[in-house]
C-alpha cells in the first residue's frame, strides 16, 4: 500500500472522527436513560442552542459599557515651509468621550439580559424537543425488536404446524385436504420469513435514526432496547395544565420577550433626552503659557427635523410589545390544548395496553392451543389453525404497539407540560 494511500485513509479516519466523535460504548441492552444522557451531551442541535445562549450572555456587559474614548493630537499653525508637524505653533493633545443620558446604559443592559434569558429558554426548548424525539426513536427501535422476536416465535410455531400437517399427510396419503394443509403451511412460513427480512431493514433504519440524534455514526451498531415498565401518569389534567403554564420554556421565552420589548420601549423614550460628548485637550504653546480646553457637546433630539424619527421609534416599540403580548396569549392557548390532546391520547393508549395485556392476548393464546389440539384430533381444520395463529400474531403486535404509543404519548405530554412526569412502576397484578 502506497504512503499516499495510507495517508489518505488516515485523513479520512480523522475526518470521520470529527463528524462522528467517539463516545462511550452503548450498554447492552441499551436503556432510555443512556440515550437521554448521550443526546444531552452530544446532540448538535442542543449544543448549538446552548452556545447561542452563552453568546447572548456576553452581550449584557457590552451593552452596559461606555463607548471607547478617542485620543487625538492636532498640530496647529504648522509653517508652510517645513514638513515637520512638531514645528507647529501649538500642539494639542486631547481625549473625547461620549456619555449616554443617565439610565440609557442600564436599559440597554436590561434589553441584553432579557435577550440572553430568551436564548436560555430557547435552549431549554430545543433540549426538550430533541429528548422527545430521542424517546420516540428509542420506543420505535424497541417496537421493531419486539416485532422481530414475535415474528420469529410465530415463524417457529408455523413450522411446527407444517410438521404436524406433513405428518398427517404422510399418514393419510389419500387425504387431499392434508396435502393442501402442507401447502398452506409452507405459504405461511414464507410469508413470515419475508416479514422477518423486512423487519431487519426497519431495525437498521430505526438504529440510524437514534444514532443520528445521539451524534453517532448512523451505521453504528446498537444493542436491543431494554424492557421498561408501563408507568401511569399520576397528575390530573388541571394539574398538568398549570404545570405547562409555569414550566413550558416557549411560554417563558415569550414572557421574557415581552419584558425585553418593554425595556426597549423605555429606551426609545430615553432617546428624547440628549447624549453628551466631552472633549478635553491640553495645548502645548510655543513661547507662550500652555493652555487647556474642555468642550461639552449635546445632541438635540427634539429638533423639528429629527423628532419624527424618535416618535416613530416609540410607536414601533409600542407595536412590538402589543404583538408579543398577543403571541403570548396565543401560545398559552396552544399549550393548554396540547396538554389536553396529549392527555387524551395517553388515556386511550393506556386503556388499550390494559385491554390487550389482561384480556385479548391471553384469550388469543388459549384459542391457538385449543384449535391446535382440535386440529391434531380432526376436530378443527388447518385453516382454523392458521387463522387463530394470525389473530394471535396481530394481537401480540398490537399490544406492543399500544405500549409504545402510550410511552410516546407520555413523552409528548411531558413536552407539552415542560416537566418530567416520573411515575411509580405498575405491577401487572394491580
C-alpha positions in Angstrom: 0.0 0.0 0.0 1.5 3.3 -1.0 2.3 6.0 1.5 -0.2 8.4 -0.2 -3.0 5.8 0.1 -2.2 5.2 3.8 -2.1 9.0 4.4 -5.5 9.3 2.6 -7.0 6.6 4.8 -5.6 8.3 7.9 -7.0 11.6 6.9 -10.4 10.1 6.2 -10.4 8.4 9.5 -9.6 11.7 11.2 -12.4 13.4 9.4 -14.9 10.7 10.4 -13.7 11.2 14.0 -14.6 14.9 13.7 -18.0 14.2 12.2 -18.9 11.3 14.4 -16.9 11.8 17.7 -16.2 8.7 19.6 -18.4 8.3 22.6 -18.9 5.7 25.3 -19.8 2.3 24.1 -23.6 1.7 24.4 -24.7 -0.7 27.1 -26.3 -4.0 26.2 -29.2 -3.8 26.3 -29.4 -0.1 25.7 -31.6 1.9 28.1 -33.6 5.1 27.6 -31.6 6.8 30.4 -28.4 6.1 28.4 -29.9 7.5 25.2 -31.1 10.7 27.0 -27.7 11.2 28.6 -25.9 10.8 25.2 -28.3 13.2 23.5 -27.9 15.8 26.2 -24.2 15.6 26.0 -23.6 15.3 22.2 -26.6 16.3 20.2 -25.6 19.1 17.8 -28.9 20.9 18.0 -28.7 21.1 21.8 -25.1 22.2 21.6 -25.8 24.9 19.1 -28.7 26.3 21.2 -26.5 26.2 24.3 -23.7 28.1 22.5 -26.2 30.7 21.2 -27.4 31.3 24.8 -23.8 31.6 26.0 -23.0 34.1 23.3 -26.1 36.2 24.2 -25.0 36.3 27.9 -21.8 38.1 26.8 -23.9 40.9 25.2 -25.0 42.5 28.5 -21.5 43.6 29.7 -21.0 45.2 26.3 -24.4 47.0 26.3 -23.7 48.5 29.7 -20.3 49.8 28.9 -19.4 53.2 27.6 -18.1 53.6 24.1 -14.3 53.6 23.7 -12.8 57.0 24.2 -11.0 58.8 21.4 -7.4 60.1 21.7 -6.1 62.6 19.3 -3.3 65.0 18.6 -3.6 68.2 16.5 -0.8 70.3 15.1 -2.0 73.9 14.7 -0.3 76.6 12.7 2.5 74.5 11.1 4.8 76.7 9.0 4.2 76.1 5.3 7.9 75.8 4.5 8.6 72.7 6.7 7.2 69.2 6.7 7.9 68.8 10.4 4.5 68.9 12.2 6.2 69.5 15.6 7.4 72.9 14.4 3.7 74.0 14.8 2.9 77.0 17.0 0.6 74.8 19.1 0.3 71.0 19.6 -3.0 69.8 21.1 -3.3 66.5 23.0 -6.9 65.6 23.6 -9.4 62.9 24.6 -13.1 62.6 23.7 -15.7 60.5 25.4 -19.4 60.1 24.7 -21.8 59.8 27.7 -25.3 58.5 27.1 -28.1 60.2 29.1 -28.4 58.7 32.6 -30.4 55.5 32.5 -29.7 54.5 28.9 -26.9 52.2 29.6 -28.9 50.4 32.3 -31.8 50.0 29.9 -29.5 48.7 27.2 -28.2 46.2 29.7 -31.8 45.1 30.6 -32.6 44.5 26.9 -29.4 42.4 26.5 -30.2 40.4 29.7 -33.7 39.7 28.6 -32.3 38.6 25.2 -30.0 36.2 26.9 -32.8 34.9 29.1 -34.9 34.3 25.9 -32.0 32.4 24.4 -31.8 30.3 27.5 -35.4 29.3 27.3 -34.9 28.5 23.6 -32.1 26.3 24.6 -34.4 24.5 27.1 -37.0 24.2 24.4 -34.5 22.7 21.9 -33.3 20.3 24.6 -36.8 19.1 25.4 -37.8 18.7 21.8 -34.6 16.7 21.0 -35.2 14.5 24.0 -38.8 13.9 22.9 -37.5 12.8 19.5 -34.9 10.6 21.2 -37.6 8.9 23.3 -39.8 8.4 20.2 -36.8 6.9 18.3 -35.9 4.6 21.3 -39.5 3.3 21.5 -39.7 2.8 17.8 -36.5 0.7 17.9 -37.9 -1.2 20.9 -41.1 -1.9 18.9 -39.1 -3.2 15.9 -37.1 -5.6 18.1 -40.3 -6.9 19.7 -41.9 -7.3 16.3 -38.9 -9.3 15.2 -39.0 -11.5 18.3 -42.7 -12.1 18.0 -42.5 -12.8 14.2 -39.7 -15.3 14.9 -41.8 -17.0 17.6 -44.7 -17.3 15.2 -42.4 -18.5 12.4 -41.2 -21.3 14.7 -44.8 -22.0 15.7 -45.9 -22.2 12.0 -43.1 -24.5 11.2 -44.4 -26.8 14.0 -47.9 -26.6 12.3 -46.2 -27.5 9.0 -44.6 -30.5 10.7 -48.0 -31.6 12.0 -49.5 -31.2 8.6 -46.7 -33.2 6.9 -47.2 -36.0 9.5 -50.9 -36.1 8.8 -50.2 -36.0 5.0 -47.7 -38.9 5.4 -50.2 -40.8 7.5 -53.3 -40.2 5.3 -51.8 -40.1 1.8 -55.3 -40.2 0.2 -56.5 -37.2 2.0 -56.4 -34.2 -0.4 -57.1 -31.8 2.3 -54.0 -32.8 4.2 -51.8 -32.1 1.2 -53.5 -28.7 0.9 -52.7 -28.1 4.6 -49.0 -28.7 3.9 -49.0 -26.1 1.1 -50.9 -23.6 3.2 -48.3 -24.1 6.0 -45.4 -23.6 3.6 -47.0 -20.4 2.3 -47.5 -19.1 5.8 -43.8 -19.9 6.6 -42.7 -18.0 3.5 -44.8 -15.0 4.4 -43.5 -14.8 8.0 -39.9 -15.3 6.7 -40.4 -12.3 4.4 -41.8 -10.3 7.3 -38.7 -11.1 9.3 -36.4 -9.8 6.5 -38.5 -6.5 6.2 -38.3 -6.0 10.0 -34.5 -6.4 9.7 -34.4 -3.5 7.3 -36.7 -1.5 9.6 -34.4 -2.2 12.5 -31.4 -0.7 10.7 -33.4 2.4 9.8 -34.5 2.8 13.4 -31.0 2.4 14.7 -29.8 5.0 12.2 -32.4 7.5 13.4 -31.5 7.1 17.0 -27.7 7.2 16.2 -28.2 10.5 14.4 -29.9 12.1 17.4 -27.1 10.9 19.6 -24.4 12.3 17.1 -23.2 8.8 16.4 -22.3 7.2 13.1 -25.8 6.3 11.7 -24.4 2.9 10.8 -23.0 2.2 14.3 -24.4 -0.9 16.0 -26.9 -0.6 18.8 -28.0 -3.4 21.1 -31.6 -4.3 21.7 -33.5 -1.8 23.9 -34.2 -2.9 27.4 -37.7 -3.7 28.6 -39.4 -0.9 30.5 -42.3 -0.8 32.9 -45.6 0.9 32.0 -45.8 3.8 34.3 -49.1 5.7 34.9 -49.5 9.5 34.9 -50.5 10.4 38.4 -51.3 14.0 37.7 -54.8 15.3 36.9 -55.4 17.2 33.7 -55.9 20.5 35.6 -52.6 20.0 37.4 -50.7 19.4 34.2 -52.3 22.4 32.6 -51.0 24.5 35.5 -47.6 22.9 35.2 -47.5 23.8 31.5 -48.2 27.5 32.2 -45.4 27.5 34.8 -42.8 25.4 33.1 -43.2 25.5 29.3 -40.0 27.1 28.0 -41.7 28.6 25.0 -44.1 30.5 27.3 -41.3 31.7 29.5 -39.4 32.8 26.4 -42.3 34.9 25.2 -42.8 36.4 28.7 -39.2 37.4 28.7 -39.5 38.8 25.2 -42.4 41.0 26.3 -40.1 42.3 29.2 -37.4 42.9 26.7 -39.7 44.8 24.4 -40.9 46.9 27.3 -37.3 47.7 28.2 -36.6 48.6 24.6 -39.7 50.9 24.6 -38.4 52.7 27.7 -35.0 53.0 26.0 -36.7 54.5 22.9 -38.4 57.1 25.1 -35.0 57.9 26.6 -33.8 58.9 23.2 -35.8 62.2 23.7 -33.0 63.1 26.2 -29.6 64.3 24.9 -26.4 62.3 25.0 -23.3 64.3 25.8 -19.9 64.4 24.1 -17.0 65.7 26.1 -13.7 66.9 24.6 -10.8 67.7 26.9 -7.5 68.9 25.3 -4.2 70.3 26.5 -2.3 72.8 24.4 1.4 72.9 24.2 2.1 76.5 23.0 5.5 77.7 21.9 6.8 80.9 23.6 3.5 81.3 25.5 1.9 79.7 28.5 0.3 76.3 27.8 -3.4 76.1 27.9 -6.2 73.5 28.2 -9.8 73.3 26.9 -13.0 71.5 27.8 -15.8 71.2 25.3 -19.3 69.7 26.0 -21.5 68.8 23.1 -25.1 67.6 23.3 -27.5 66.1 20.8 -30.7 67.9 20.2 -33.2 65.1 19.8 -36.2 67.5 19.8 -35.2 69.3 16.7 -38.1 69.5 14.3 -36.3 67.7 11.6 -35.3 64.7 13.8 -38.1 64.5 16.4 -40.3 62.4 14.0 -37.6 59.7 13.9 -37.8 59.3 17.7 -41.6 59.4 17.7 -41.7 56.6 15.2 -39.2 54.6 17.2 -41.5 54.8 20.3 -44.6 53.8 18.2 -42.6 50.9 16.8 -41.7 49.7 20.3 -45.3 50.0 21.4 -46.4 47.8 18.5 -43.7 45.3 19.3 -45.0 45.0 22.9 -48.6 44.5 21.7 -47.5 41.9 19.2 -45.6 39.9 21.7 -48.4 40.0 24.2 -50.8 38.7 21.6 -48.2 35.9 20.7 -48.1 35.0 24.4 -51.8 34.7 24.7 -51.9 32.6 21.5 -49.1 30.3 22.7 -50.8 30.0 26.1 -54.0 28.7 24.4 -52.0 26.3 22.2 -50.1 25.0 25.2 -53.2 24.2 27.1 -54.7 22.5 24.0 -51.5 20.5 23.5 -51.7 19.2 27.1 -55.3 18.2 26.7 -54.7 16.5 23.4 -51.7 14.5 24.6 -53.5 13.6 27.8 -56.4 12.1 25.8 -54.0 10.1 23.6 -52.3 8.8 26.7 -55.5 7.7 28.3 -56.6 5.9 25.1 -53.3 4.2 24.7 -53.2 3.1 28.4 -56.7 1.6 28.1 -55.5 -0.4 25.0 -52.5 -1.6 26.9 -54.6 -2.9 29.7 -57.1 -4.5 27.4 -54.5 -6.4 25.3 -52.4 -7.5 28.3 -55.1 -8.7 30.6 -57.8 -9.9 28.2 -57.2 -10.1 24.4 -53.7 -11.6 24.2 -54.3 -14.3 26.9 -57.5 -15.3 25.3 -55.9 -15.4 21.8 -53.2 -17.7 23.1 -55.8 -20.0 24.6 -57.6 -20.1 21.3 -54.5 -21.1 19.4 -53.8 -24.0 21.8 -57.5 -25.1 21.6 -57.5 -25.0 17.8 -54.2 -26.8 17.6 -55.4 -29.6 19.9 -58.6 -29.8 17.8 -56.7 -30.0 14.5 -54.5 -32.8 15.8 -57.7 -34.8 16.7 -59.6 -33.9 13.5 -62.0 -31.5 15.3 -60.7 -28.4 13.6 -59.4 -27.5 10.1 -55.9 -26.3 9.2 -57.5 -23.0 8.1 -58.9 -22.6 11.6 -55.4 -23.2 13.0 -53.7 -20.6 10.6 -56.4 -18.0 11.3 -56.0 -18.4 15.1 -52.2 -18.1 14.7 -52.6 -15.0 12.6 -55.0 -13.5 15.1 -52.6 -14.1 18.0 -49.7 -12.6 16.0 -51.8 -9.4 15.3 -52.9 -9.1 18.9 -49.4 -9.5 20.3 -48.1 -6.9 17.9 -51.0 -4.6 18.7 -50.2 -5.0 22.4 -46.6 -3.7 21.9 -47.8 -1.0 19.5 -50.2 0.2 22.2 -47.5 0.1 24.8 -45.1 2.1 22.6 -47.9 4.5 21.7 -48.5 5.0 25.4 -44.9 5.8 26.1 -44.6 8.1 23.2 -47.8 9.8 24.3 -46.3 10.3 27.7 -43.2 11.8 26.1 -45.4 14.2 24.1 -47.3 15.0 27.3 -44.0 15.8 29.1 -43.0 18.0 26.2 -46.4 19.8 26.4 -46.1 20.2 30.2 -42.5 21.2 30.1 -41.6 19.0 33.0 -40.8 15.3 33.7 -43.8 13.1 34.8 -41.9 10.4 36.7 -44.4 7.8 37.9 -44.3 4.7 40.0 -44.0 1.3 38.4 -47.2 -0.6 37.6 -47.3 -4.2 38.9 -49.1 -6.4 36.4 -51.3 -7.8 39.1 -52.6 -4.5 40.4 
